Amino acid sequence: MNLSELIRGRRSIRKYLDKDIPREVLDEILQDALWAPSGTNRQNWDVYVVEGKKKDKLLESIIVASDIVKPKLEKMFPEKIVNITMTFLRTLGGAPALLLVYMPRSTFEIRLDMSSLEKYQTEYDRYNNSLSAAALIQNILLLAQEKGLGACWLTAPKNAEDRINEEMGLTDKELVSVITIGYPDQNPPVPPRKGEKIHWVS
Ligand SMILES: Cc1cc2nc3c(=O)[nH]c(=O)nc-3n(C[C@H](O)[C@H](O)[C@H](O)COP(=O)(O)O)c2cc1C
């Protein structure tokens, strides 16, 4: 599969087979993913691979997040989509492994009277760290796809971040996202892409 087919063929997978991922496969994906670009090459990210009983404990925390996001989803989507999303958040689709992507915790204050420059300089670390982590995550998704695995990138668990971090024993890091990963047990329809997003300027 060439890169264009891989990118276009990747789907968010929300239902997985009850089949473990060999550790060497997961490790190969992560080692390759770490070649993502990062702001000033800081590589300010950490990936935690969570399996087994710890994963079950984390799911208990993520269920808390699902209850928090439900009202928001109800405002945005029809009932059918809300139900699918809620089922996924409450089960994580039976994924055999979760990848938790973290960046360093940074604290700063953004004020309304700040100029763009002041704002950027103030939030520089978090801005660059989160963009860098996003590049890493996209690598993981594509590498998983290449190996016949499926994955889904989730930020909904951020709604239960304190509980998740406590469960993980982490105090100095901010959760960027959770990725479910495993062998797909579904072939989801292709969500249409919006046009008119590219602007040629000369
Ligand atoms: C930053 C980000 C956050 C996302 N968070 C969630 C999430 O919390 N729950 C979920 O089910 N999907 C989540 N997704 C997946 C998107 O819903 C999905 O990528 C989008 O609907 C397009 O579908 P596709 O990935 O199959 O092309 C997230 C994707 C991104 C990039």
Ligand as a Chemical Component Dictionary entry (heavy atoms), coordinates in Angstrom:
data_LIG
# 
_chem_comp.id                   LIG 
_chem_comp.type                 NON-POLYMER 
_chem_comp.pdbx_formal_charge   0 
_chem_comp.three_letter_code    LIG 
# 
loop_
_chem_comp_atom.comp_id 
_chem_comp_atom.atom_id 
_chem_comp_atom.alt_atom_id 
_chem_comp_atom.type_symbol 
_chem_comp_atom.charge 
_chem_comp_atom.model_Cartn_x 
_chem_comp_atom.model_Cartn_y 
_chem_comp_atom.model_Cartn_z 
_chem_comp_atom.pdbx_ordinal 
LIG C1  C1  C 0 -7.688  15.334 18.298 1  
LIG C2  C2  C 0 -8.662  14.203 18.079 2  
LIG C3  C3  C 0 -9.491  13.803 19.106 3  
LIG C4  C4  C 0 -10.380 12.741 18.929 4  
LIG N1  N1  N 0 -11.127 12.311 19.993 5  
LIG C5  C5  C 0 -11.972 11.288 19.846 6  
LIG C6  C6  C 0 -12.698 10.804 20.962 7  
LIG O1  O1  O 0 -12.567 11.293 22.078 8  
LIG N2  N2  N 0 -13.562 9.772  20.767 9  
LIG C7  C7  C 0 -13.705 9.183  19.539 10 
LIG O2  O2  O 0 -14.499 8.240  19.425 11 
LIG N3  N3  N 0 -13.025 9.609  18.459 12 
LIG C8  C8  C 0 -12.152 10.638 18.569 13 
LIG N4  N4  N 0 -11.415 11.065 17.502 14 
LIG C9  C9  C 0 -11.547 10.404 16.189 15 
LIG C10 C10 C 0 -12.388 11.257 15.235 16 
LIG O3  O3  O 0 -13.738 11.220 15.625 17 
LIG C11 C11 C 0 -12.201 10.719 13.802 18 
LIG O4  O4  O 0 -10.856 10.857 13.436 19 
LIG C12 C12 C 0 -13.074 11.450 12.782 20 
LIG O5  O5  O 0 -14.433 11.223 13.045 21 
LIG C13 C13 C 0 -12.783 11.006 11.347 22 
LIG O6  O6  O 0 -12.920 9.601  11.193 23 
LIG P1  P1  P 0 -11.705 8.686  10.680 24 
LIG O7  O7  O 0 -10.601 8.769  11.709 25 
LIG O8  O8  O 0 -12.258 7.281  10.589 26 
LIG O9  O9  O 0 -11.271 9.190  9.357  27 
LIG C14 C14 C 0 -10.488 12.100 17.663 28 
LIG C15 C15 C 0 -9.641  12.504 16.619 29 
LIG C16 C16 C 0 -8.725  13.528 16.827 30 
LIG C17 C17 C 0 -7.781  13.924 15.708 31 
# 
loop_
_chem_comp_bond.comp_id 
_chem_comp_bond.atom_id_1 
_chem_comp_bond.atom_id_2 
_chem_comp_bond.value_order 
_chem_comp_bond.pdbx_ordinal 
LIG C1  C2  SING 1  
LIG C2  C3  SING 2  
LIG C2  C16 DOUB 3  
LIG C3  C4  DOUB 4  
LIG C4  N1  SING 5  
LIG C4  C14 SING 6  
LIG N1  C5  DOUB 7  
LIG C5  C6  SING 8  
LIG C5  C8  SING 9  
LIG C6  O1  DOUB 10 
LIG C6  N2  SING 11 
LIG N2  C7  SING 12 
LIG C7  O2  DOUB 13 
LIG C7  N3  SING 14 
LIG N3  C8  DOUB 15 
LIG C8  N4  SING 16 
LIG N4  C9  SING 17 
LIG N4  C14 SING 18 
LIG C9  C10 SING 19 
LIG C10 O3  SING 20 
LIG C10 C11 SING 21 
LIG C11 O4  SING 22 
LIG C11 C12 SING 23 
LIG C12 O5  SING 24 
LIG C12 C13 SING 25 
LIG C13 O6  SING 26 
LIG O6  P1  SING 27 
LIG P1  O7  DOUB 28 
LIG P1  O8  SING 29 
LIG P1  O9  SING 30 
LIG C14 C15 DOUB 31 
LIG C15 C16 SING 32 
LIG C16 C17 SING 33 
# 
